[in-house]
Amino acid sequence: MGKAVLVVSSSPRKNGNSETLADAFAKGAREAGHSVETVRLREKQLGFCKGCLACLKMGHCVIQDDAVGIVAKMHDADVLVFATPVYYYSVCGQLKTMLDRANPLFDSDYSFTEAYLLATAAESGRSTFDGAEKAVQGWVDCFPRCTLAGTVFAGGVNGVGDIAGHPALEQARRMGMGV
């Protein structure tokens, strides 16, 4: 039986490199028989976490925007996939905001047991990716039943479409197939 895979794409650019990487992962997961849904954060309205912690009592955020529905999808997914461009050696602000807003999942009976990180950057050095990986690993560490099961980094891609032909696309597709 296939798994429910939720891809959270945080590229602010339509057809951006990290979005293309996310699409490759999704394609592989579908080929393997999993159900895949992609949420594109650039199409959503997300406010910043207020730090009120009401979500831990109520089970949902007091801010009524698109994050509430995304968190519900995250809760029910078996696998989470986060795709981000690397901004200043970390995840982009859109993804960081979404991870912060996922606080209602803490101490809930969430379903996800695996998370994956897909990232792209203009710089090609592997260390460019370290901060993004640390940010997502820090989030995953707050969920004891979940592990960061895999990562893909595509460096040296900046302009929209620069990722075409990059070996990371096949790596992401194969990783999706292996979910």
Order of alpha helices (4+ residues) and beta strands (2+ residues): beta-alpha-beta-alpha-alpha-beta-beta-alpha-beta-alpha-beta-alpha
